[in-house]
Amino acid sequence: MSLNVFLQHCLTGISLGGAYALIAIGYTMVYGILRLINFAHGEIFMIAGYFMIFATANFGWAVGIPVTLIATVVLGVVVERLAYKPLREAPRMSIMISAIGVSYLLQNLTTYLFTALPKPYPEIPILKQIYNIGGLSASLVTFITPILTIILVFILVYIINHTKIGMAMRAVSKDFETSRLMGIKINKVISTTFVIGSALAAVGSILYFTDRMSVTPFSGTLPGLKCFVAAVIGGIGSVPGAVVGGFIIGICETMMIALGYSTFSDAFTFVLLIIMLLFRPTGIFGEKTIDKV
Amino acid sequence: MSENLLEIKDLYVSYGGIKAVKGINIEVPKGEIVTLIGANGAGKSTTLRTIAGLVKAESGSIMFKGEELIGVETNDVVSKGITLVPEGRRVFPDLTVLENLKIGAYMRTDNLDADIKWIYELFPRLEERSWQLAGTLSGGEQQMLAVGRALMSKPELIMMDEPSLGLAPIVVQGIFDIIKEINNQGVTILLIEQNANMALKAAHRGYVMETGSITMQGKGVDLLNDESVKAAYLGKKK
């Protein structure tokens, strides 16, 4: 493999990793606040793909993008309100099973509504234009994805660390009851978390599907699982961790394919997960949980 | 007789199938320190948590400035001017000292600088550690922070759940000095304590709670000298 080809694969990997990172943030933030693995997140990502198809068909892609973002955010918040909020006082296992239920519900609902046949994803001409930078040639979306990811992550980290709602999110993630005693409306903070997670999943969805050209009701399953793995590898609960995990998974997957092991690329992702759980179960940036009595 | 800021009438609370509070009556006059003493499991914490809206009452009434608090959500209770310093301090360990103070004022939209300065005057130790994460503070400092955080919401009534728990005697004295100081500045205080001696000395009025009921009440000094209270809670022989 020449250096140029290697770099070309790196670029593809980083780009895929960027999209994974955006989705992984949704897992990690919801886990951070609710201690819930939101299994429906991959389906939200998939449905964002359908939203984009229908929005673009009706309004063109320029209006289609904001419509997709808003619709995905609404879907994410509605899922939280209907399936998770009523179980706030229930054991954690119940809410997790509810999440699995929502995941299958959304998957089957889309199959019922749109059939399981792949629907062509709209082409955004600007994003598909091929650019040539330093001997590397790729469509604009490949160059833009990692940059956009980094920008969004910086904005998100700023919100979490330097705004009032961010402070409330950090407080709620540690202690529900004391947060309520501060006058914080827990449900508002949780909804905000779902708004952010779903919006990032929508952006990730646009970047991911633009490269893949079609959506099926099952398009969310494997990316969803991989992004969950990314969040675990980075240390679930940590936003920078999810980003690093996303890039690691994206790059590893692309390299496996480049080396000719495309059959094993998905398996490799999960081998990584097992290795991580064996040797560092809290992940790269994971918080050490000290249970004080 | 000063007017009552808080009036609890015939309050019943069940907690996980157990009747934790069985028809208690408590009056907290404006500007006073009222203490609720009693053994573990007497229902003291449950009473405070019910006032704060964290636990649902079964029946009875809790009037604050003439308004019913039963059925009111915690964040609305806080905005009415009541705050609870929870048992075990419960500062946010990953937030800095300054952020902990700011989050205490979460409901407020006005400028906080003057009040942060006031807290730092009350607790100079906190100012030195302003940028430290609250989890790195000592127990006594965390208690100061928990009280300072509660004051940031500008409450009319502060409820404190065992502020002396697990602290060295010299630190406990400091906490009680602060409680009196805050009270002198016009804040009404409802205090739960197992350290009955300290609490009754500081309080204007005291209630003794046993297995969900009030068994005795009176002025702090009177309870302090009462033979049965002495025997049960102050460790002195009759």
Interface residues (C-beta under 8 A of the other chain):
Chain A: K164 M167 A168 R170 A171 K174 D175 E177 T178 R180 L181 M182 G183 I184 K185
Chain B: A52 L54 T74 N75 V78 S79 T83 L84 P86 R90 F92 P93 D94 L95 E99 K102 I103 G104 Y106 M107 R149 S153
